[in-house]
Amino acid sequence: MQVGFEDLAWPQLWDIFAFYAEKRQDMASNKRQERAAAVDVFDDYLRLALLCDWYGFAEDSRRYAALAVAAQPGKEYLLRKYGLHGAGK
């Protein structure tokens, strides 16, 4: 049996994408890898926040925006750039 993306609810897709962001962060084993992973994790969560925002899932968008900021606090300006005002609040 095959399951396509169209067979899943949007929140299930968010969870799948978020799983990979979380695993990327968990797999970092030293400070250098942690810094590199934080950049990737920020990007993953930013994409998720934008995707959720695009499809009208404002609460999920805010949650992923907050996770992005937690990964890279100095990049909050990018959230505002993409119209994710109030992200993480």
Sequence and secondary structure as in RCSB ss.txt:
>XXXX:A:sequence
MQVGFEDLAWPQLWDIFAFYAEKRQDMASNKRQERAAAVDVFDDYLRLALLCDWYGFAEDSRRYAALAVAAQPGK
EYLLRKYGLHGAGK
>XXXX:A:secstr
    GGGS HHHHHHHHHHHHHHHHHH  SHHHHHHHHHHHHHHHHHHHHHHHHTT HHHHHHHHHHHHHH GGG
HHHHHHTT TTTT 
